[in-house]
Structure formats: C-alpha cells, structure tokens
Amino acid sequence: MQSRHLRNAVVIGAGICGAATAYFLSRRGVNVRLLDARAPAAEATGAADGAVSVASKRPGPMMNAALLGIRLYRELAEAGLLADLFKTRSTFIVARHDDECAVLEAHAAALSGAGVGAEILSQATARGRFPALAPATRMVVEVRGEGHAIGYRIVHRLIAASGLAVDRHEPVTRLILCERGQRIRAVETAKSRIEADAVIVAAGGGSGALLGLAHVLSPRKGQLLVTERAPSLNAGMPGAIMSGRYLMSKGSQTGPNGKPARGIGLVVDPLTTGQFLIGGTREDGGEAGSNDIDAVARILADAVALVPGLANIRLLRGFAGVRMAVADGLPLIGRLPGLTNGYVVTGFEGDGICLGPVAGQAIAALACGENSALDLTPFDPGRFDGLKVAA
Ligand SMILES: Cc1cc2nc3c(=O)[nH]c(=O)nc-3n(C[C@H](O)[C@H](O)[C@H](O)COP(=O)(O)OP(=O)(O)OC[C@H]3O[C@@H](n4cnc5c(N)ncnc54)[C@H](O)[C@@H]3O)c2cc1C
C-alpha cells in the first residue's frame, strides 16, 4: 500500500535504526534509498550484545519504550519475520554486595509498578532455577518476558525484507536545504546529489557532523567477550545474568581528577549456539576497535564470581564498539526543529538493539503523517537549543 503523504525518502545510515526505518517505510509503499558510509551494521549495531530488555531501563520514557520495543520484537517473531532471530528468555539481575541489594530492591519495585513480571527469588528458588549461579549470591530478581537478538542479523533481515539494495561506502556529506530553509531538498554524497521528499538521519556517530550535534552526542565505548560452546553450562542458565552494578554503571562515569573512568556492568548472555557473550565496559570516549587487558581481566573476574563454571571454558575472542549517548540520557527520535521533512533517530547508547525497531517504526509513521504507539514527546530533538541543520 502506498503512503498517501510520501512517495520517496532517503535514510542515512544502515544500522538497526536506519534499517528498521527503511523497512517500515517500504512496507507503506515509500520508495526508499538507504545509504551507508560503510556497510549495514558496520558500526555500533555490529558490535553490540543484543539484550532486548526492559530490566536495564530506568522508570519513565525509556522503560515505556522498552516495553513497546519487546512487544514489537515478539510481534515480528510471531509474524515469521524474526522467528529464528529473536530468542525469548528471562533476565536475572543479581546482587553480590549490600549497595547492589538496595538498588535492586528499588528497581524490582519500579519494574513491577510498570507491569513487568519481576520477582525477587528466594535463595532456594534461585539455586533451582539457575544452577550455574554462584551460591554466594545475595539477591536475585527474575525479569520475565525478555529476549535477545543479534543486531547485524536483524539488520540484514530487515533490509532483505524491504527488498532494498543498500548504497554502501556512500557517506552523506551534507544536507541541502531549500532557499527558505524549511525543507531538505536533497542529500549530497561524493558521488551524487539525491533529491527526496523526506530525509531521515539514522547515522549513529555520523549524525553529529550532519546535524551540528557535537554538543549533545558523545561516544561511550563498550568491550565484549565471546567464549567457546559449552552446552552443559549453557543448559544451567535459563536466561541472562545482569549484575546490579550494570544498573549502577549506566550513565557517564567520572573518575578521580575529573578524568573519564570506566564502569563495568556485567552481563552474561547464554547464546543459542551454546556460547556465552560476556560484557562489558562503559567508557567515555575510546577507540572502537580494541580490547585491553585490564578491561578483559576485570570483566572475567566479575563473570567467574557470578558463574564459577565459566572459569573452565575457553575465551574465543573480544571486540569493542561505540555507543552514542545523548547528554540527557534519552535518544533523539523525531522531526528536526524548523524542518518539515527532516527527521532524526539516534543516540540510543546501550539500548538501540532493543529500541531501534520500535523507534524506526515510529519515525516511519511520523514521516507518513501517521500516529505510532511510541509517544515521541520525551525524545523530541527540539529539546536541545542549537540543534540546527546548516543551510
Ligand atoms: C559493546 C556494546 C554493547 C551493546 N549492547 C546492547 C544491548 O545489549 N542491547 C541494546 O539494546 N543495545 C546495545 N548496544 C547499543 C546498540 O548497539 C546501539 O544503540 C545501536 O546499535 C545504535 O544503532 P544505530 O542504527 O543508531 O547506529 P549504528 O549501528 O552506529 O549505525 C549508524 C550507521 O550510520 C552510518 N553512517 C555514519 N555516518 C554516515 C554518513 N555521514 N552517511 C551515511 N552513513 C553514515 C554508519 O556507517 C553506520 O552503519 C550495545 C552497543 C555496544 C557498543
């Protein structure tokens, strides 16, 4: 079915946000060009863990969005599109120390208040449900109805289902405005100038340069590790483990002397392959491509303290990526201030695999003049002064 309002659109960036936007626009009959500076899922989306989780969200807009995000994954899985790519499971948030217990109790109450199936387990129940967990664990909260998805696989599935050929290695260098500056007329790349009825910027870390967002967006590196397959240990883990410290490590870290510090918030995810994905750091700034020994050692020490059986299996590889964080902790999803046909969807920090599809769905609806289930008011890019596309 062709959208009544929109004939064609350019989507800049083929990470999970851009791919989802392109998919939902294509489904409305909009003719989409999807451009990427490198290749689909080449940046954060290809370097993520993949928790589709409300357990890690703070109460408020992010928790509400995550609930819709999980619901959308479930619907797309039931419809067959993501049937083999979305694994449902619980998340077990675990406390080893007193300070974590207090945070966890408050968080469990907030989750329950939002209608999430969250339950504090007794020690005996926790041992029965989760045999691989260290006996010394102080408190366990099970959050039911969560899931896991590998970001790059979701991107490739969405693009294939859209029937699109991505313009690879085609960085957009400039948005060209019409004379009165109220519309984007075209986007410019080194090779061409592409006219469009609507332009959606989903360029992750590249969004800053296009939109003058340097004062709003900042990079936050994360390091992750992957183990060999260990089917029997994997069978003793009915879901992911998240340390109470993960909740405490969200947000910017400042170390002694005002220097950026790194938080380590442990997540151990048992994959369908029988492997484990173990993460990760939250570091202000940082190079995407490297793992360092201090981080790897600290992640593994935390992991083995919670799941002692991990000490007996081999580590296969490590990788790192950069999440883009917005100054106030909320992503930018909406119309660009002052423009009738320009939109942005970026700044999801460590939540974009969970929220990318539902945000892309909402932006596609907005661009077509329709409503969406996701309330975009808290994510309005216009909340920041100075966000302006140069004419
Ligand atoms: C270590 C780590 C762990 C994570 N774990 C989780 C998790 O468990 N759960 C979760 O929900 N999220 C997680 N995330 C976060 C998630 O990966 C990101 O929020 C999400 O992938 C962001 O998607 P995006 O489409 O906005 O950006 P990206 O994936 O970065 O995509 C942006 C794309 O735009 C392209 N681009 C940039 N500039 C231009 C330009 N000028 N022209 C054209 N193209 C351009 C890039 O090449 C890139 O392909 C994690 C991230 C990291 C790094």
PDBQT file of the ligand as one rigid body, heavy atoms in Angstrom, charges set to zero:
ROOT
HETATM    1  C1  LIG A 401      29.503  -3.016  23.358  1.00  0.00    +0.000 C 
HETATM    2  C2  LIG A 401      28.071  -2.687  23.073  1.00  0.00    +0.000 A 
HETATM    3  C3  LIG A 401      27.056  -3.450  23.643  1.00  0.00    +0.000 A 
HETATM    4  C4  LIG A 401      25.711  -3.134  23.400  1.00  0.00    +0.000 A 
HETATM    5  N1  LIG A 401      24.738  -3.934  23.930  1.00  0.00    +0.000 NA
HETATM    6  C5  LIG A 401      23.433  -3.641  23.676  1.00  0.00    +0.000 A 
HETATM    7  C6  LIG A 401      22.399  -4.459  24.206  1.00  0.00    +0.000 A 
HETATM    8  O1  LIG A 401      22.649  -5.473  24.855  1.00  0.00    +0.000 OA
HETATM    9  N2  LIG A 401      21.108  -4.111  23.954  1.00  0.00    +0.000 N 
HETATM   10  C7  LIG A 401      20.786  -2.997  23.225  1.00  0.00    +0.000 A 
HETATM   11  O2  LIG A 401      19.594  -2.722  23.059  1.00  0.00    +0.000 OA
HETATM   12  N3  LIG A 401      21.754  -2.207  22.697  1.00  0.00    +0.000 NA
HETATM   13  C8  LIG A 401      23.062  -2.497  22.906  1.00  0.00    +0.000 A 
HETATM   14  N4  LIG A 401      24.041  -1.698  22.411  1.00  0.00    +0.000 N 
HETATM   15  C9  LIG A 401      23.663  -0.435  21.747  1.00  0.00    +0.000 C 
HETATM   16  C10 LIG A 401      23.299  -0.605  20.291  1.00  0.00    +0.000 C 
HETATM   17  O3  LIG A 401      24.279  -1.365  19.636  1.00  0.00    +0.000 OA
HETATM   18  C11 LIG A 401      23.199   0.787  19.650  1.00  0.00    +0.000 C 
HETATM   19  O4  LIG A 401      22.396   1.644  20.436  1.00  0.00    +0.000 OA
HETATM   20  C12 LIG A 401      22.578   0.669  18.263  1.00  0.00    +0.000 C 
HETATM   21  O5  LIG A 401      23.228  -0.319  17.512  1.00  0.00    +0.000 OA
HETATM   22  C13 LIG A 401      22.629   2.009  17.557  1.00  0.00    +0.000 C 
HETATM   23  O6  LIG A 401      22.114   1.811  16.264  1.00  0.00    +0.000 OA
HETATM   24  P1  LIG A 401      22.140   2.981  15.203  1.00  0.00    +0.000 P 
HETATM   25  O7  LIG A 401      21.463   2.496  13.994  1.00  0.00    +0.000 OA
HETATM   26  O8  LIG A 401      21.641   4.228  15.861  1.00  0.00    +0.000 OA
HETATM   27  O9  LIG A 401      23.701   3.293  14.949  1.00  0.00    +0.000 OA
HETATM   28  P2  LIG A 401      24.828   2.460  14.208  1.00  0.00    +0.000 P 
HETATM   29  O10 LIG A 401      24.675   0.999  14.361  1.00  0.00    +0.000 OA
HETATM   30  O11 LIG A 401      26.133   3.056  14.633  1.00  0.00    +0.000 OA
HETATM   31  O12 LIG A 401      24.567   2.773  12.668  1.00  0.00    +0.000 OA
HETATM   32  C14 LIG A 401      24.833   4.019  12.091  1.00  0.00    +0.000 C 
HETATM   33  C15 LIG A 401      25.234   3.781  10.637  1.00  0.00    +0.000 C 
HETATM   34  O13 LIG A 401      25.346   5.043  10.001  1.00  0.00    +0.000 OA
HETATM   35  C16 LIG A 401      26.449   5.010   9.121  1.00  0.00    +0.000 C 
HETATM   36  N5  LIG A 401      26.881   6.395   8.912  1.00  0.00    +0.000 N 
HETATM   37  C17 LIG A 401      27.528   7.220   9.775  1.00  0.00    +0.000 A 
HETATM   38  N6  LIG A 401      27.720   8.423   9.217  1.00  0.00    +0.000 NA
HETATM   39  C18 LIG A 401      27.176   8.382   7.976  1.00  0.00    +0.000 A 
HETATM   40  C19 LIG A 401      27.063   9.315   6.907  1.00  0.00    +0.000 A 
HETATM   41  N7  LIG A 401      27.540  10.573   7.001  1.00  0.00    +0.000 N 
HETATM   42  N8  LIG A 401      26.468   8.917   5.753  1.00  0.00    +0.000 NA
HETATM   43  C20 LIG A 401      25.969   7.658   5.638  1.00  0.00    +0.000 A 
HETATM   44  N9  LIG A 401      26.055   6.728   6.628  1.00  0.00    +0.000 NA
HETATM   45  C21 LIG A 401      26.642   7.087   7.782  1.00  0.00    +0.000 A 
HETATM   46  C22 LIG A 401      27.462   4.139   9.832  1.00  0.00    +0.000 C 
HETATM   47  O14 LIG A 401      28.394   3.582   8.898  1.00  0.00    +0.000 OA
HETATM   48  C23 LIG A 401      26.581   3.098  10.487  1.00  0.00    +0.000 C 
HETATM   49  O15 LIG A 401      26.429   1.933   9.697  1.00  0.00    +0.000 OA
HETATM   50  C24 LIG A 401      25.382  -2.018  22.590  1.00  0.00    +0.000 A 
HETATM   51  C25 LIG A 401      26.403  -1.277  21.982  1.00  0.00    +0.000 A 
HETATM   52  C26 LIG A 401      27.734  -1.608  22.210  1.00  0.00    +0.000 A 
HETATM   53  C27 LIG A 401      28.809  -0.809  21.524  1.00  0.00    +0.000 C 
ENDROOT
TORSDOF 0
